[in-house]
Amino acid sequence: MIVILRPPDVCLDTPLCNGHTTGMDVLWAGTPMVTLPGESLASRVASSQLVALGCPELIAKDKADYEKIAIRLGTDKEL
């Protein structure tokens, strides 16, 4: 049985260790990914991916910004 699901509205990247390859899969599928870069290399991969793709607005400055971006993407039907 094949089930076709609606694509997700947004992917919430994990702050401590980003998705790396999984993050690229999400972005290639056309799903926006919100990230919050940290101090370590593993926590900054998604922000590098988003900058390279021209989507720096998906990089949060702090936890409150991460939540704000995620809520906007998850609720705004025009995006």
Distance bins in CASP14 RR format, pairs under 12 A and 6 or more apart:
PFRMAT RR
TARGET T0000
AUTHOR 0000-0000-0000
RMODE 2
METHOD distances of the structure
MODEL  1
5 29 0 0 0 0 0 1 0 0 0 0 0
6 31 0 0 0 0 0 1 0 0 0 0 0
7 26 0 0 0 0 1 0 0 0 0 0 0
7 28 0 0 0 0 0 1 0 0 0 0 0
7 29 1 0 0 1 0 0 0 0 0 0 0
7 30 1 0 0 1 0 0 0 0 0 0 0
7 31 1 0 1 0 0 0 0 0 0 0 0
7 32 0 0 0 0 0 1 0 0 0 0 0
8 26 0 0 0 0 1 0 0 0 0 0 0
8 29 0 0 0 0 1 0 0 0 0 0 0
8 30 0 0 0 0 1 0 0 0 0 0 0
8 31 1 0 1 0 0 0 0 0 0 0 0
8 32 0 0 0 0 1 0 0 0 0 0 0
8 33 0 0 0 0 1 0 0 0 0 0 0
8 34 0 0 0 0 0 1 0 0 0 0 0
8 70 0 0 0 0 0 1 0 0 0 0 0
8 73 0 0 0 0 1 0 0 0 0 0 0
8 74 0 0 0 0 1 0 0 0 0 0 0
9 26 0 0 0 0 0 1 0 0 0 0 0
9 30 0 0 0 0 0 1 0 0 0 0 0
9 31 1 0 0 1 0 0 0 0 0 0 0
9 32 1 0 0 1 0 0 0 0 0 0 0
9 33 0 0 0 0 0 1 0 0 0 0 0
9 34 0 0 0 0 0 1 0 0 0 0 0
9 70 0 0 0 0 1 0 0 0 0 0 0
9 71 0 0 0 0 0 1 0 0 0 0 0
9 72 0 0 0 0 0 1 0 0 0 0 0
9 73 1 0 0 1 0 0 0 0 0 0 0
9 74 1 0 1 0 0 0 0 0 0 0 0
9 75 0 0 0 0 1 0 0 0 0 0 0
9 76 0 0 0 0 1 0 0 0 0 0 0
9 77 0 0 0 0 1 0 0 0 0 0 0
9 78 0 0 0 0 0 1 0 0 0 0 0
9 79 0 0 0 0 1 0 0 0 0 0 0
10 26 0 0 0 0 1 0 0 0 0 0 0
10 27 0 0 0 0 0 1 0 0 0 0 0
10 30 0 0 0 0 0 1 0 0 0 0 0
10 31 1 0 0 1 0 0 0 0 0 0 0
10 32 1 0 1 0 0 0 0 0 0 0 0
10 33 1 0 0 1 0 0 0 0 0 0 0
10 34 1 0 0 1 0 0 0 0 0 0 0
10 35 0 0 0 0 0 1 0 0 0 0 0
10 58 0 0 0 0 1 0 0 0 0 0 0
10 66 0 0 0 0 0 1 0 0 0 0 0
10 67 0 0 0 0 0 1 0 0 0 0 0
10 69 0 0 0 0 1 0 0 0 0 0 0
10 70 1 0 1 0 0 0 0 0 0 0 0
10 71 0 0 0 0 1 0 0 0 0 0 0
10 72 0 0 0 0 1 0 0 0 0 0 0
10 73 1 0 1 0 0 0 0 0 0 0 0
10 74 1 0 1 0 0 0 0 0 0 0 0
10 75 0 0 0 0 1 0 0 0 0 0 0
10 76 0 0 0 0 0 1 0 0 0 0 0
10 79 0 0 0 0 1 0 0 0 0 0 0
11 18 0 0 0 0 0 1 0 0 0 0 0
11 19 0 0 0 0 1 0 0 0 0 0 0
11 22 0 0 0 0 1 0 0 0 0 0 0
11 23 1 0 0 1 0 0 0 0 0 0 0
11 24 0 0 0 0 0 1 0 0 0 0 0
11 25 0 0 0 0 1 0 0 0 0 0 0
11 26 1 0 1 0 0 0 0 0 0 0 0
11 27 0 0 0 0 1 0 0 0 0 0 0
11 28 0 0 0 0 0 1 0 0 0 0 0
11 29 0 0 0 0 1 0 0 0 0 0 0
11 30 0 0 0 0 1 0 0 0 0 0 0
11 31 1 0 1 0 0 0 0 0 0 0 0
11 32 1 0 0 1 0 0 0 0 0 0 0
11 33 1 0 1 0 0 0 0 0 0 0 0
11 34 1 0 0 1 0 0 0 0 0 0 0
11 35 0 0 0 0 1 0 0 0 0 0 0
11 46 0 0 0 0 1 0 0 0 0 0 0
11 49 0 0 0 0 0 1 0 0 0 0 0
11 50 0 0 0 0 0 1 0 0 0 0 0
11 58 0 0 0 0 1 0 0 0 0 0 0
11 69 0 0 0 0 0 1 0 0 0 0 0
11 70 0 0 0 0 1 0 0 0 0 0 0
11 73 0 0 0 0 1 0 0 0 0 0 0
11 74 0 0 0 0 0 1 0 0 0 0 0
12 18 0 0 0 0 0 1 0 0 0 0 0
12 19 0 0 0 0 0 1 0 0 0 0 0
12 23 0 0 0 0 0 1 0 0 0 0 0
12 26 0 0 0 0 0 1 0 0 0 0 0
12 31 0 0 0 0 0 1 0 0 0 0 0
12 32 0 0 0 0 0 1 0 0 0 0 0
12 33 1 0 0 1 0 0 0 0 0 0 0
12 34 1 0 1 0 0 0 0 0 0 0 0
12 35 0 0 0 0 1 0 0 0 0 0 0
12 36 0 0 0 0 1 0 0 0 0 0 0
12 46 0 0 0 0 0 1 0 0 0 0 0
12 58 0 0 0 0 0 1 0 0 0 0 0
12 60 0 0 0 0 0 1 0 0 0 0 0
12 63 0 0 0 0 0 1 0 0 0 0 0
12 66 1 0 0 1 0 0 0 0 0 0 0
12 67 0 0 0 0 1 0 0 0 0 0 0
12 69 0 0 0 0 1 0 0 0 0 0 0
12 70 1 0 1 0 0 0 0 0 0 0 0
12 71 0 0 0 0 0 1 0 0 0 0 0
12 73 0 0 0 0 1 0 0 0 0 0 0
12 74 0 0 0 0 0 1 0 0 0 0 0
13 19 1 0 0 1 0 0 0 0 0 0 0
13 20 0 0 0 0 1 0 0 0 0 0 0
13 22 0 0 0 0 1 0 0 0 0 0 0
13 23 1 0 0 1 0 0 0 0 0 0 0
13 24 0 0 0 0 0 1 0 0 0 0 0
13 26 0 0 0 0 1 0 0 0 0 0 0
13 27 0 0 0 0 0 1 0 0 0 0 0
13 31 0 0 0 0 0 1 0 0 0 0 0
13 32 0 0 0 0 0 1 0 0 0 0 0
13 33 1 0 1 0 0 0 0 0 0 0 0
13 34 1 0 0 1 0 0 0 0 0 0 0
13 35 1 1 0 0 0 0 0 0 0 0 0
13 36 1 0 0 1 0 0 0 0 0 0 0
13 37 0 0 0 0 1 0 0 0 0 0 0
13 38 0 0 0 0 0 1 0 0 0 0 0
13 42 0 0 0 0 0 1 0 0 0 0 0
13 43 0 0 0 0 1 0 0 0 0 0 0
13 44 0 0 0 0 0 1 0 0 0 0 0
13 45 0 0 0 0 1 0 0 0 0 0 0
13 46 1 0 1 0 0 0 0 0 0 0 0
13 47 0 0 0 0 1 0 0 0 0 0 0
13 48 0 0 0 0 0 1 0 0 0 0 0
13 49 0 0 0 0 1 0 0 0 0 0 0
13 50 0 0 0 0 1 0 0 0 0 0 0
13 58 0 0 0 0 1 0 0 0 0 0 0
13 59 0 0 0 0 1 0 0 0 0 0 0
13 60 0 0 0 0 1 0 0 0 0 0 0
13 66 0 0 0 0 1 0 0 0 0 0 0
13 69 0 0 0 0 0 1 0 0 0 0 0
13 70 0 0 0 0 1 0 0 0 0 0 0
14 20 0 0 0 0 0 1 0 0 0 0 0
14 22 0 0 0 0 1 0 0 0 0 0 0
14 23 0 0 0 0 0 1 0 0 0 0 0
14 33 0 0 0 0 0 1 0 0 0 0 0
14 34 0 0 0 0 0 1 0 0 0 0 0
14 35 0 0 0 0 1 0 0 0 0 0 0
14 36 0 0 0 0 1 0 0 0 0 0 0
14 37 0 0 0 0 0 1 0 0 0 0 0
14 38 0 0 0 0 0 1 0 0 0 0 0
14 42 0 0 0 0 1 0 0 0 0 0 0
14 43 0 0 0 0 1 0 0 0 0 0 0
14 45 0 0 0 0 0 1 0 0 0 0 0
14 46 0 0 0 0 1 0 0 0 0 0 0
14 66 0 0 0 0 0 1 0 0 0 0 0
15 34 0 0 0 0 0 1 0 0 0 0 0
15 35 1 0 0 1 0 0 0 0 0 0 0
15 36 1 0 1 0 0 0 0 0 0 0 0
15 37 1 0 0 1 0 0 0 0 0 0 0
15 38 1 0 0 1 0 0 0 0 0 0 0
15 39 0 0 0 0 0 1 0 0 0 0 0
15 40 0 0 0 0 0 1 0 0 0 0 0
15 42 0 0 0 0 0 1 0 0 0 0 0
15 43 1 0 0 1 0 0 0 0 0 0 0
15 44 0 0 0 0 0 1 0 0 0 0 0
15 45 0 0 0 0 0 1 0 0 0 0 0
15 46 0 0 0 0 1 0 0 0 0 0 0
15 47 0 0 0 0 0 1 0 0 0 0 0
15 59 0 0 0 0 0 1 0 0 0 0 0
15 60 0 0 0 0 1 0 0 0 0 0 0
15 62 0 0 0 0 0 1 0 0 0 0 0
15 63 0 0 0 0 1 0 0 0 0 0 0
15 65 0 0 0 0 0 1 0 0 0 0 0
15 66 1 0 0 1 0 0 0 0 0 0 0
15 67 0 0 0 0 0 1 0 0 0 0 0
16 35 0 0 0 0 0 1 0 0 0 0 0
16 36 0 0 0 0 1 0 0 0 0 0 0
16 37 0 0 0 0 0 1 0 0 0 0 0
16 38 0 0 0 0 1 0 0 0 0 0 0
16 39 0 0 0 0 1 0 0 0 0 0 0
16 40 1 0 0 1 0 0 0 0 0 0 0
16 41 0 0 0 0 0 1 0 0 0 0 0
16 42 1 0 0 1 0 0 0 0 0 0 0
16 43 1 0 1 0 0 0 0 0 0 0 0
16 44 0 0 0 0 0 1 0 0 0 0 0
16 45 0 0 0 0 0 1 0 0 0 0 0
16 46 0 0 0 0 0 1 0 0 0 0 0
17 23 0 0 0 0 0 1 0 0 0 0 0
17 35 0 0 0 0 0 1 0 0 0 0 0
17 36 0 0 0 0 0 1 0 0 0 0 0
17 37 0 0 0 0 0 1 0 0 0 0 0
17 38 0 0 0 0 0 1 0 0 0 0 0
17 40 0 0 0 0 1 0 0 0 0 0 0
17 41 0 0 0 0 1 0 0 0 0 0 0
17 42 1 0 1 0 0 0 0 0 0 0 0
17 43 1 0 0 1 0 0 0 0 0 0 0
17 44 0 0 0 0 0 1 0 0 0 0 0
17 45 0 0 0 0 1 0 0 0 0 0 0
17 46 0 0 0 0 0 1 0 0 0 0 0
18 24 0 0 0 0 0 1 0 0 0 0 0
18 26 0 0 0 0 0 1 0 0 0 0 0
18 27 0 0 0 0 0 1 0 0 0 0 0
18 33 0 0 0 0 1 0 0 0 0 0 0
18 34 0 0 0 0 0 1 0 0 0 0 0
18 35 1 0 0 1 0 0 0 0 0 0 0
18 36 0 0 0 0 1 0 0 0 0 0 0
18 37 0 0 0 0 1 0 0 0 0 0 0
18 38 0 0 0 0 1 0 0 0 0 0 0
18 40 0 0 0 0 1 0 0 0 0 0 0
18 41 0 0 0 0 1 0 0 0 0 0 0
18 42 1 0 0 1 0 0 0 0 0 0 0
18 43 1 0 0 1 0 0 0 0 0 0 0
18 44 1 0 0 1 0 0 0 0 0 0 0
18 45 1 0 1 0 0 0 0 0 0 0 0
18 46 1 0 1 0 0 0 0 0 0 0 0
18 47 1 0 0 1 0 0 0 0 0 0 0
18 48 0 0 0 0 1 0 0 0 0 0 0
18 49 0 0 0 0 1 0 0 0 0 0 0
18 50 0 0 0 0 0 1 0 0 0 0 0
18 59 0 0 0 0 0 1 0 0 0 0 0
19 25 0 0 0 0 1 0 0 0 0 0 0
19 26 0 0 0 0 1 0 0 0 0 0 0
19 27 0 0 0 0 0 1 0 0 0 0 0
19 33 0 0 0 0 1 0 0 0 0 0 0
19 35 0 0 0 0 1 0 0 0 0 0 0
19 42 0 0 0 0 1 0 0 0 0 0 0
19 43 0 0 0 0 0 1 0 0 0 0 0
19 44 0 0 0 0 0 1 0 0 0 0 0
19 45 1 0 0 1 0 0 0 0 0 0 0
19 46 1 0 0 1 0 0 0 0 0 0 0
19 47 0 0 0 0 0 1 0 0 0 0 0
19 48 0 0 0 0 0 1 0 0 0 0 0
19 49 0 0 0 0 1 0 0 0 0 0 0
19 50 0 0 0 0 0 1 0 0 0 0 0
20 26 0 0 0 0 0 1 0 0 0 0 0
20 27 0 0 0 0 0 1 0 0 0 0 0
20 33 0 0 0 0 0 1 0 0 0 0 0
20 35 0 0 0 0 0 1 0 0 0 0 0
20 41 0 0 0 0 0 1 0 0 0 0 0
20 42 1 0 0 1 0 0 0 0 0 0 0
20 43 0 0 0 0 0 1 0 0 0 0 0
20 44 0 0 0 0 0 1 0 0 0 0 0
20 45 1 0 1 0 0 0 0 0 0 0 0
20 46 1 0 0 1 0 0 0 0 0 0 0
20 48 0 0 0 0 0 1 0 0 0 0 0
20 49 0 0 0 0 1 0 0 0 0 0 0
21 27 0 0 0 0 0 1 0 0 0 0 0
21 28 0 0 0 0 0 1 0 0 0 0 0
21 45 0 0 0 0 1 0 0 0 0 0 0
21 46 0 0 0 0 0 1 0 0 0 0 0
21 49 0 0 0 0 0 1 0 0 0 0 0
22 28 0 0 0 0 0 1 0 0 0 0 0
22 29 0 0 0 0 0 1 0 0 0 0 0
22 31 0 0 0 0 0 1 0 0 0 0 0
22 33 0 0 0 0 1 0 0 0 0 0 0
22 45 0 0 0 0 0 1 0 0 0 0 0
22 46 0 0 0 0 1 0 0 0 0 0 0
22 49 0 0 0 0 0 1 0 0 0 0 0
23 29 0 0 0 0 1 0 0 0 0 0 0
23 30 0 0 0 0 0 1 0 0 0 0 0
23 31 0 0 0 0 1 0 0 0 0 0 0
23 32 0 0 0 0 0 1 0 0 0 0 0
23 33 1 0 1 0 0 0 0 0 0 0 0
23 34 0 0 0 0 0 1 0 0 0 0 0
23 35 0 0 0 0 1 0 0 0 0 0 0
23 45 0 0 0 0 1 0 0 0 0 0 0
23 46 1 0 0 1 0 0 0 0 0 0 0
23 47 0 0 0 0 0 1 0 0 0 0 0
23 48 0 0 0 0 0 1 0 0 0 0 0
23 49 1 0 0 1 0 0 0 0 0 0 0
23 50 0 0 0 0 1 0 0 0 0 0 0
23 53 0 0 0 0 0 1 0 0 0 0 0
23 58 0 0 0 0 0 1 0 0 0 0 0
24 30 0 0 0 0 0 1 0 0 0 0 0
24 31 0 0 0 0 0 1 0 0 0 0 0
24 33 0 0 0 0 1 0 0 0 0 0 0
24 45 0 0 0 0 1 0 0 0 0 0 0
24 46 0 0 0 0 1 0 0 0 0 0 0
24 48 0 0 0 0 0 1 0 0 0 0 0
24 49 1 0 0 1 0 0 0 0 0 0 0
24 50 0 0 0 0 0 1 0 0 0 0 0
24 52 0 0 0 0 0 1 0 0 0 0 0
24 53 0 0 0 0 1 0 0 0 0 0 0
25 31 0 0 0 0 1 0 0 0 0 0 0
25 33 0 0 0 0 0 1 0 0 0 0 0
25 49 0 0 0 0 0 1 0 0 0 0 0
26 32 0 0 0 0 1 0 0 0 0 0 0
26 33 1 0 1 0 0 0 0 0 0 0 0
26 34 0 0 0 0 0 1 0 0 0 0 0
26 35 0 0 0 0 0 1 0 0 0 0 0
26 46 0 0 0 0 1 0 0 0 0 0 0
26 49 0 0 0 0 1 0 0 0 0 0 0
26 50 0 0 0 0 0 1 0 0 0 0 0
26 53 0 0 0 0 0 1 0 0 0 0 0
26 55 0 0 0 0 0 1 0 0 0 0 0
26 58 0 0 0 0 0 1 0 0 0 0 0
27 33 1 0 1 0 0 0 0 0 0 0 0
27 34 0 0 0 0 0 1 0 0 0 0 0
27 35 0 0 0 0 0 1 0 0 0 0 0
27 45 0 0 0 0 0 1 0 0 0 0 0
27 46 0 0 0 0 1 0 0 0 0 0 0
27 48 0 0 0 0 0 1 0 0 0 0 0
27 49 1 0 0 1 0 0 0 0 0 0 0
27 50 1 0 0 1 0 0 0 0 0 0 0
27 51 0 0 0 0 0 1 0 0 0 0 0
27 52 0 0 0 0 1 0 0 0 0 0 0
27 53 1 0 0 1 0 0 0 0 0 0 0
27 54 0 0 0 0 0 1 0 0 0 0 0
27 55 0 0 0 0 1 0 0 0 0 0 0
27 58 0 0 0 0 1 0 0 0 0 0 0
28 49 0 0 0 0 0 1 0 0 0 0 0
28 53 0 0 0 0 1 0 0 0 0 0 0
30 53 0 0 0 0 0 1 0 0 0 0 0
30 55 0 0 0 0 0 1 0 0 0 0 0
30 58 0 0 0 0 0 1 0 0 0 0 0
30 73 0 0 0 0 0 1 0 0 0 0 0
30 79 0 0 0 0 0 1 0 0 0 0 0
31 55 0 0 0 0 0 1 0 0 0 0 0
31 58 0 0 0 0 0 1 0 0 0 0 0
31 73 0 0 0 0 1 0 0 0 0 0 0
31 74 0 0 0 0 0 1 0 0 0 0 0
31 79 0 0 0 0 0 1 0 0 0 0 0
32 46 0 0 0 0 0 1 0 0 0 0 0
32 49 0 0 0 0 0 1 0 0 0 0 0
32 50 0 0 0 0 1 0 0 0 0 0 0
32 53 0 0 0 0 0 1 0 0 0 0 0
32 54 0 0 0 0 0 1 0 0 0 0 0
32 55 1 0 0 1 0 0 0 0 0 0 0
32 57 0 0 0 0 1 0 0 0 0 0 0
32 58 1 0 1 0 0 0 0 0 0 0 0
32 59 0 0 0 0 0 1 0 0 0 0 0
32 69 0 0 0 0 1 0 0 0 0 0 0
32 70 0 0 0 0 1 0 0 0 0 0 0
32 72 0 0 0 0 0 1 0 0 0 0 0
32 73 1 0 1 0 0 0 0 0 0 0 0
32 74 0 0 0 0 1 0 0 0 0 0 0
32 76 0 0 0 0 0 1 0 0 0 0 0
32 79 1 0 0 1 0 0 0 0 0 0 0
33 45 0 0 0 0 0 1 0 0 0 0 0
33 46 1 0 0 1 0 0 0 0 0 0 0
33 47 0 0 0 0 0 1 0 0 0 0 0
33 49 1 0 0 1 0 0 0 0 0 0 0
33 50 1 0 0 1 0 0 0 0 0 0 0
33 53 0 0 0 0 1 0 0 0 0 0 0
33 55 0 0 0 0 1 0 0 0 0 0 0
33 57 0 0 0 0 0 1 0 0 0 0 0
33 58 1 0 0 1 0 0 0 0 0 0 0
33 59 0 0 0 0 1 0 0 0 0 0 0
33 60 0 0 0 0 0 1 0 0 0 0 0
33 66 0 0 0 0 0 1 0 0 0 0 0
33 69 0 0 0 0 0 1 0 0 0 0 0
33 70 0 0 0 0 0 1 0 0 0 0 0
33 73 0 0 0 0 1 0 0 0 0 0 0
34 46 0 0 0 0 1 0 0 0 0 0 0
34 47 0 0 0 0 0 1 0 0 0 0 0
34 50 0 0 0 0 1 0 0 0 0 0 0
34 55 0 0 0 0 0 1 0 0 0 0 0
34 56 0 0 0 0 0 1 0 0 0 0 0
34 57 0 0 0 0 1 0 0 0 0 0 0
34 58 1 0 1 0 0 0 0 0 0 0 0
34 59 0 0 0 0 1 0 0 0 0 0 0
34 60 1 0 0 1 0 0 0 0 0 0 0
34 61 0 0 0 0 0 1 0 0 0 0 0
34 63 0 0 0 0 0 1 0 0 0 0 0
34 65 0 0 0 0 1 0 0 0 0 0 0
34 66 1 0 0 1 0 0 0 0 0 0 0
34 67 0 0 0 0 1 0 0 0 0 0 0
34 68 0 0 0 0 1 0 0 0 0 0 0
34 69 1 0 1 0 0 0 0 0 0 0 0
34 70 1 0 1 0 0 0 0 0 0 0 0
34 71 0 0 0 0 1 0 0 0 0 0 0
34 72 0 0 0 0 1 0 0 0 0 0 0
34 73 1 0 0 1 0 0 0 0 0 0 0
34 74 0 0 0 0 1 0 0 0 0 0 0
35 42 0 0 0 0 0 1 0 0 0 0 0
35 43 0 0 0 0 1 0 0 0 0 0 0
35 44 0 0 0 0 1 0 0 0 0 0 0
35 45 0 0 0 0 1 0 0 0 0 0 0
35 46 1 1 0 0 0 0 0 0 0 0 0
35 47 1 0 1 0 0 0 0 0 0 0 0
35 48 0 0 0 0 1 0 0 0 0 0 0
35 49 0 0 0 0 1 0 0 0 0 0 0
35 50 1 0 0 1 0 0 0 0 0 0 0
35 51 0 0 0 0 0 1 0 0 0 0 0
35 53 0 0 0 0 0 1 0 0 0 0 0
35 55 0 0 0 0 0 1 0 0 0 0 0
35 56 0 0 0 0 0 1 0 0 0 0 0
35 57 0 0 0 0 0 1 0 0 0 0 0
35 58 1 0 0 1 0 0 0 0 0 0 0
35 59 1 0 1 0 0 0 0 0 0 0 0
35 60 1 0 0 1 0 0 0 0 0 0 0
35 61 0 0 0 0 0 1 0 0 0 0 0
35 65 0 0 0 0 0 1 0 0 0 0 0
35 66 1 0 0 1 0 0 0 0 0 0 0
35 69 0 0 0 0 1 0 0 0 0 0 0
35 70 0 0 0 0 0 1 0 0 0 0 0
36 43 1 0 0 1 0 0 0 0 0 0 0
36 44 0 0 0 0 1 0 0 0 0 0 0
36 46 0 0 0 0 1 0 0 0 0 0 0
36 47 0 0 0 0 1 0 0 0 0 0 0
36 50 0 0 0 0 0 1 0 0 0 0 0
36 58 0 0 0 0 0 1 0 0 0 0 0
36 59 1 0 0 1 0 0 0 0 0 0 0
36 60 1 0 1 0 0 0 0 0 0 0 0
36 61 0 0 0 0 1 0 0 0 0 0 0
36 62 1 0 0 1 0 0 0 0 0 0 0
36 63 1 0 0 1 0 0 0 0 0 0 0
36 64 0 0 0 0 0 1 0 0 0 0 0
36 65 1 0 0 1 0 0 0 0 0 0 0
36 66 1 0 1 0 0 0 0 0 0 0 0
36 67 0 0 0 0 1 0 0 0 0 0 0
36 68 0 0 0 0 0 1 0 0 0 0 0
36 69 0 0 0 0 1 0 0 0 0 0 0
36 70 0 0 0 0 1 0 0 0 0 0 0
37 43 1 0 1 0 0 0 0 0 0 0 0
37 44 1 0 1 0 0 0 0 0 0 0 0
37 45 0 0 0 0 1 0 0 0 0 0 0
37 46 1 0 0 1 0 0 0 0 0 0 0
37 47 1 0 1 0 0 0 0 0 0 0 0
37 48 0 0 0 0 1 0 0 0 0 0 0
37 49 0 0 0 0 0 1 0 0 0 0 0
37 50 0 0 0 0 1 0 0 0 0 0 0
37 51 0 0 0 0 0 1 0 0 0 0 0
37 56 0 0 0 0 0 1 0 0 0 0 0
37 58 0 0 0 0 0 1 0 0 0 0 0
37 59 1 0 0 1 0 0 0 0 0 0 0
37 60 0 0 0 0 1 0 0 0 0 0 0
37 61 0 0 0 0 1 0 0 0 0 0 0
37 62 0 0 0 0 0 1 0 0 0 0 0
37 65 0 0 0 0 0 1 0 0 0 0 0
37 66 0 0 0 0 0 1 0 0 0 0 0
38 44 1 0 0 1 0 0 0 0 0 0 0
38 45 0 0 0 0 0 1 0 0 0 0 0
38 46 0 0 0 0 0 1 0 0 0 0 0
38 47 0 0 0 0 1 0 0 0 0 0 0
38 48 0 0 0 0 0 1 0 0 0 0 0
38 59 0 0 0 0 0 1 0 0 0 0 0
38 60 0 0 0 0 0 1 0 0 0 0 0
38 61 0 0 0 0 0 1 0 0 0 0 0
38 62 0 0 0 0 0 1 0 0 0 0 0
38 63 0 0 0 0 0 1 0 0 0 0 0
38 66 0 0 0 0 0 1 0 0 0 0 0
40 47 0 0 0 0 0 1 0 0 0 0 0
41 47 0 0 0 0 0 1 0 0 0 0 0
41 48 0 0 0 0 1 0 0 0 0 0 0
42 48 0 0 0 0 0 1 0 0 0 0 0
43 59 0 0 0 0 0 1 0 0 0 0 0
43 60 0 0 0 0 0 1 0 0 0 0 0
44 50 0 0 0 0 0 1 0 0 0 0 0
44 51 0 0 0 0 0 1 0 0 0 0 0
44 59 0 0 0 0 1 0 0 0 0 0 0
45 51 0 0 0 0 0 1 0 0 0 0 0
45 52 0 0 0 0 0 1 0 0 0 0 0
45 59 0 0 0 0 0 1 0 0 0 0 0
46 52 0 0 0 0 0 1 0 0 0 0 0
46 53 0 0 0 0 0 1 0 0 0 0 0
46 55 0 0 0 0 0 1 0 0 0 0 0
46 56 0 0 0 0 0 1 0 0 0 0 0
46 58 0 0 0 0 1 0 0 0 0 0 0
46 59 1 0 0 1 0 0 0 0 0 0 0
46 60 0 0 0 0 0 1 0 0 0 0 0
46 66 0 0 0 0 0 1 0 0 0 0 0
47 53 0 0 0 0 0 1 0 0 0 0 0
47 54 0 0 0 0 0 1 0 0 0 0 0
47 55 0 0 0 0 1 0 0 0 0 0 0
47 56 0 0 0 0 1 0 0 0 0 0 0
47 57 0 0 0 0 0 1 0 0 0 0 0
47 58 0 0 0 0 1 0 0 0 0 0 0
47 59 1 0 1 0 0 0 0 0 0 0 0
47 60 0 0 0 0 1 0 0 0 0 0 0
47 61 0 0 0 0 0 1 0 0 0 0 0
47 66 0 0 0 0 0 1 0 0 0 0 0
48 54 0 0 0 0 0 1 0 0 0 0 0
48 55 0 0 0 0 0 1 0 0 0 0 0
48 56 0 0 0 0 0 1 0 0 0 0 0
48 59 0 0 0 0 1 0 0 0 0 0 0
49 55 0 0 0 0 1 0 0 0 0 0 0
49 56 0 0 0 0 0 1 0 0 0 0 0
49 58 0 0 0 0 1 0 0 0 0 0 0
49 59 0 0 0 0 1 0 0 0 0 0 0
50 56 1 0 0 1 0 0 0 0 0 0 0
50 57 0 0 0 0 1 0 0 0 0 0 0
50 58 1 0 1 0 0 0 0 0 0 0 0
50 59 1 0 1 0 0 0 0 0 0 0 0
50 60 0 0 0 0 0 1 0 0 0 0 0
50 69 0 0 0 0 0 1 0 0 0 0 0
51 57 0 0 0 0 0 1 0 0 0 0 0
51 58 0 0 0 0 1 0 0 0 0 0 0
51 59 1 0 0 1 0 0 0 0 0 0 0
52 59 0 0 0 0 0 1 0 0 0 0 0
53 59 0 0 0 0 0 1 0 0 0 0 0
55 69 0 0 0 0 0 1 0 0 0 0 0
55 73 0 0 0 0 0 1 0 0 0 0 0
56 69 0 0 0 0 0 1 0 0 0 0 0
57 65 0 0 0 0 0 1 0 0 0 0 0
57 68 0 0 0 0 0 1 0 0 0 0 0
57 69 1 0 0 1 0 0 0 0 0 0 0
57 72 0 0 0 0 0 1 0 0 0 0 0
57 73 0 0 0 0 0 1 0 0 0 0 0
57 79 0 0 0 0 0 1 0 0 0 0 0
58 65 0 0 0 0 0 1 0 0 0 0 0
58 66 0 0 0 0 1 0 0 0 0 0 0
58 68 0 0 0 0 0 1 0 0 0 0 0
58 69 1 0 0 1 0 0 0 0 0 0 0
58 70 0 0 0 0 1 0 0 0 0 0 0
58 72 0 0 0 0 0 1 0 0 0 0 0
58 73 0 0 0 0 1 0 0 0 0 0 0
58 79 0 0 0 0 0 1 0 0 0 0 0
59 65 0 0 0 0 1 0 0 0 0 0 0
59 66 0 0 0 0 1 0 0 0 0 0 0
59 69 0 0 0 0 1 0 0 0 0 0 0
60 66 1 1 0 0 0 0 0 0 0 0 0
60 67 0 0 0 0 1 0 0 0 0 0 0
60 68 1 0 0 1 0 0 0 0 0 0 0
60 69 1 0 1 0 0 0 0 0 0 0 0
60 70 0 0 0 0 1 0 0 0 0 0 0
60 71 0 0 0 0 0 1 0 0 0 0 0
60 72 0 0 0 0 0 1 0 0 0 0 0
60 73 0 0 0 0 0 1 0 0 0 0 0
61 67 0 0 0 0 0 1 0 0 0 0 0
61 68 0 0 0 0 1 0 0 0 0 0 0
61 69 0 0 0 0 1 0 0 0 0 0 0
62 68 0 0 0 0 1 0 0 0 0 0 0
62 69 0 0 0 0 0 1 0 0 0 0 0
63 69 0 0 0 0 0 1 0 0 0 0 0
63 70 0 0 0 0 0 1 0 0 0 0 0
64 70 0 0 0 0 0 1 0 0 0 0 0
64 71 0 0 0 0 0 1 0 0 0 0 0
65 71 0 0 0 0 0 1 0 0 0 0 0
65 72 0 0 0 0 0 1 0 0 0 0 0
66 72 0 0 0 0 0 1 0 0 0 0 0
66 73 0 0 0 0 0 1 0 0 0 0 0
67 73 0 0 0 0 0 1 0 0 0 0 0
67 74 0 0 0 0 0 1 0 0 0 0 0
68 74 0 0 0 0 0 1 0 0 0 0 0
68 75 0 0 0 0 0 1 0 0 0 0 0
68 76 0 0 0 0 0 1 0 0 0 0 0
69 75 0 0 0 0 0 1 0 0 0 0 0
69 76 0 0 0 0 0 1 0 0 0 0 0
69 79 0 0 0 0 0 1 0 0 0 0 0
70 76 0 0 0 0 0 1 0 0 0 0 0
70 79 0 0 0 0 0 1 0 0 0 0 0
71 79 0 0 0 0 0 1 0 0 0 0 0
72 78 0 0 0 0 0 1 0 0 0 0 0
72 79 1 0 0 1 0 0 0 0 0 0 0
73 79 1 0 1 0 0 0 0 0 0 0 0
END
